[in-house]
Amino acid sequence: MASPTSAPIDLSAAFGMAPTVLADWLVVLPPALMIGLGAIVMMIRHRTRLHAMIALPGLALLVLIDAALLWKVVAGGPVTMVMGRWLPPFGIAFTVDIFGALMALAAAIAAFVAGIYALDDINEGGRRYGFYPFLLLLMAGVSGAFLTGDIFNLYVWFEVLLISSFGLLILGSEREQIDGALKYAILNLLGTTFFLIAVGYLYAIFGTLNMADIALRVRDIGNAPLMTLTALFVLAFAMKSAAFPVNFWLPASYHTPRITVSALFGGLLTKVGIYALMRVVVMLFPLQREELSLVIGGVAVLTMLVGALGMLAQNDLRRMVGYAVIAGIGNILAGIALGTVTGIAGAVLYALHSILAMTALYLVVGRAAALSHTWSLGAAGGLYRLAPGFAFLSLALFLAVAGLPPFSGLWPKIMLVKAALDVGAWWMAAAILVSGFLSTIALARVFLLAYWRPASEPQVASGIGTRPRRQRWATVPIVALVAIITLFGLFPEVPLNLSQSAAEGLLQPSAYIQSVFPPGAAP
């Protein structure tokens, strides 16, 4: 029997002894709020009239919380909160820096405007089958992925958003949706499997899953097979991001659900994959990223060119936007491959632009199809005469997506081209410019055929023309997103400075590490 002792037990090495500052709760509020509201909406699932009344104020509150969190991080540096008062690396940490806070805020804005668009786009059947609960749980997964400081928790939040996305994808249970969901599920589950294998491999090497702890230990790990580990992460996140050559699932599935769901997927899901890739290979494994830079650069060039050429080849407006998403992923990968502060800042800025622009682009083609009663570019026409204000908004968005002034797509492309030329990667700079040129031609083709050309006899496509044409809310989110994108382009100083700070934080994560392990507390 152990003898009694009067010596006090020092818990300070394992537990946080000080009370949590109220402002630090902002770190965990986004996923907690979304899970709580999702559960409430599920409990009243039969009272569908109340779903939007609960979900939309909740999403608006999420925007405010993420904005306050970004303000706090910009003012005071990265913020960490641990679960159950267990200190890292024992406990699970939520750690937010400028990069994570920016992505969370952009995602919240996209989800809020998509929820408004859904008031017209999602019918009573879609609400009854759980559109708003799935949307809230999707945002719980997206927010958690952007805010967590633990690799395994990142995997868990991926699973949360994937489960929600499966429900959104088959909303309506049409034959086309089931076919698209099958392709989506197989490729994403395969990517998730690679991700889980990589997480197990990482734990076997480091004995920890805390990102800050890994960033500390990676410097002294010795001869561990880190290149294999990094390659596994790159493959897993490339599949999640729809990078070449594992991009074929996206245009085969994103055109099948309701256009609101497509907008959420195109704006958010691939960006969660690209965020995870940047967090892991740029912050945790910088030497391995440098070794793989040519491979990532080659994938980036092929991804952006396949995306741009796919846009030119498509007659279906929804498939065309899917390839636009892929082209944007190529541009972000180019910044990761370059690895300089300017290149990473350009990638961060392009990711923020893409979240808003791709969400808006899907909503615009959905509105265009509702007006012309067809998804076919060959059959559409006369939209300029029918809705000149909407045509003006569409043109502004097309210019932004193509990377032309004075809109948000211009600045990240300038940064990426400059970063490529600074390191002598003229071939990458040329690919970015060629991809942008091809995208401009593809979008100009859409405007000339669907908007400028006189209307022909309307054709009714699947889901178009069979539902009431009341569109009281459809224009509001489009106006809001185009306004943000325009302000982003006309007054770029704030987003440029924030993306620069985010890039510096990824390349030099000392502030991130000190947030998790204050001086004297590192393991």
MOFENVEN-V485095 format. One record per run of one state. SS is the DSSP state (2 for helix, 1 for strand, 0 for the rest). FROM is the first residue (numbers start at 1). LEN is the number of residues. If there is no record, write none. Layout:
# MOFENVEN-V485095
ss = (SS	SS)
from = (FROM	FROM)
len = (LEN	LEN)
This chain:
# MOFENVEN-V485095
ss = (0	1	0	2	0	2	0	1	2	1	0	1	0	2	0	2	0	2	1	0	1	2	0	2	0	1	2	0	2	0	2	0	2	0	2	0	2	0	1	2	0	2	0	1	0	2	0	2	0	2	0	2	0	2	0	2	0	2	0)
from = (1	15	16	22	44	49	77	79	83	86	87	93	97	98	122	124	129	131	148	149	150	151	170	175	207	210	211	221	226	242	248	254	259	285	286	292	293	314	316	317	339	341	373	376	377	383	387	388	403	409	423	426	453	474	491	493	508	510	517)
len = (14	1	6	22	5	28	2	4	3	1	6	4	1	24	2	5	2	17	1	1	1	19	5	32	3	1	10	5	16	6	6	5	26	1	6	1	21	2	1	22	2	32	3	1	6	4	1	15	6	14	3	27	21	17	2	15	2	7	7)
